[in-house]
Amino acid sequence: MRIATWNVERLKHNRELEKIINICNELNADIFILTETDEQIKLNHKNIFQTPQLDKNFYKPTENRVSIFTNYNFVKTYQTFDKFTSICVELETEFGNLLVYGTIIGIYGNRNKNFKQDLLKQVEDFKILSEKNICIAGDFNLSFADNYYFTNFGRDSLLKNFSELEIEILTKNCAECIDHIAISKNFLADRKFNFAEWNFDKKLSDHKGIFVDLNGI
């Protein structure tokens, strides 16, 4: 199973749209979470789930904050505290059913007062939804491995709550990485995983992309 996430920076590099789409498709991810995204990005997956369109006075009419692309069968959707910023769907996978919560934590970055409120509200979502196996992925606006970009409050809060909810951040050791993939330990079981990144020069977006491969037991 391959799970990928990438913040495409509101498609500011629109002239590279074809290249962005090709990179995403070539990854062959089973689940792909795009953030700060745009409906012009159409991937080769049979299912797509999107947060609603945004205020057209401030955003392009094709923009939305989160999209989940997958070839897995859809089971149901779950309510999130902010439907414009987070979306949660349950999928049937070869390892069992999995809730996928695609999100941006703090749409204005981690220095804005919105970040703390957003994080705490999303943690409440996690507490409710983690009764089932869950994958939380997207733009966390935090690095865990270094001092690249983080706040003590944000880092400590997520680490504490994920520990309590038995959720592991698979990408926490990635340098200069603020986009992450976290999964219920029960779902991981004894599976091994590895990760890889792309867009290191940040020419297609101001974020690197990252994916995780989960192997069978």
Secondary structure, DSSP 8 states (H G I E B T S, - for coil): -EEEEEE-GGGTTGGGHHHHHHHHHHTT-SEEEEEEEETT---S-SEEEE-----TTTS-TTEEEEEEEESSEEEEEE--S-TTTEEEEEEEETTEEEEEEEEES-TT-TTSHHHHHHHHHHHHHHHHHTTS-EEEEEE-S--SSSSSS--HHHHHHHHHHHHHTTEEETTTT-TT--EEEEEEHHHHTT--EEEEEE-TT-SS-SS-EEEEEE---
